Amino acid sequence: MNQITFSLIEIFISLIVETIILGGLFTWISNKANQTLQQKMTDEMNNIETQNKFIYTQLKDEIINAKRDLISQIKESKGGKN
């Protein structure tokens, strides 16, 4: 009877210890995966920001050039008169 009791206690304790160890391991893996995902998202947001700045600069330059072209065309249509 004592052997059965000790076996049950041993099984119970080993289940608790294994649960704690596995829980800690899964928590660590989850945290690591979240950190990796967060870093990838941060990198992607930085890439998007860089692309948006480039697009903004390109659009601004195109608008400035279009404005100059329009002013030149207006001056030419008036025969160079202001």
N, C-alpha and C positions, 0 to 999 in steps of 0.2 A: 504494500500500500504506500509506503514511504517512497519507493522508487517511482511509482506512478505520479505521486504528488510532486516530487522533484522534477520529473520529466515535464509535467504540465507547467510548472513554474519556469523551467528553463525555456520551454517553447514560448511562453508568454513574454518573458524578458527578451528573448531573441527577436520576437516580432516587434516589440517596442523599439529596440535598438535599431533594427533594420529599417523600420518606418522613419525613425529620426534621421538616419544616415541617408536613406533614399530621398526623404523630403528635402534635406539640405542640398543634396546633389541636384535634384530637379530645380530647386530654387536658384542655385548657382548657374545652371545651364540656362534657365529662363532669363536671368539677369544679364548673362553674357549675350544671349541672342537679342535682348532688348537694346543693349548698348551698341551692338553691331548695327542693328536696324536704325537706331537714332543717329549714328555716325553717317550711315549711308544717306539718310534723309537730309541731314545737315549739308553733306557734300552736294546732294542734288539741288537743294535750295540755293546754295552758293553758285552752282552752275547756271541755274535759271536766272538768278540776279545778274550774273555777268552777261548772259545772253540778252536780257532785257535792257541793260545799259548800252550794249552794242547796238541793238535795234533802235533804241531811243536816239543815240548819236547819229545813226544813219538816217533816220527819219528827219531829224532836225536839220542835217546837212542838205537833204533833198528839198525840204521846205525853203531853206535859205536860197538854194540854187534856183528853185522855181520862182521865188520872189524876184530874184535878180533878172531872170529871163523875162518875166512879165514886165518889169520896169523897162528893160531894154526894148522889148517889143512895143511898148507904149511910146517910148521916146522915138523909135524908128517910125511908127505910124504917124507921129506928129511932125515928122521931118526933122527930127533932132532939136526941135524947139522945146523949151521948158515950160 
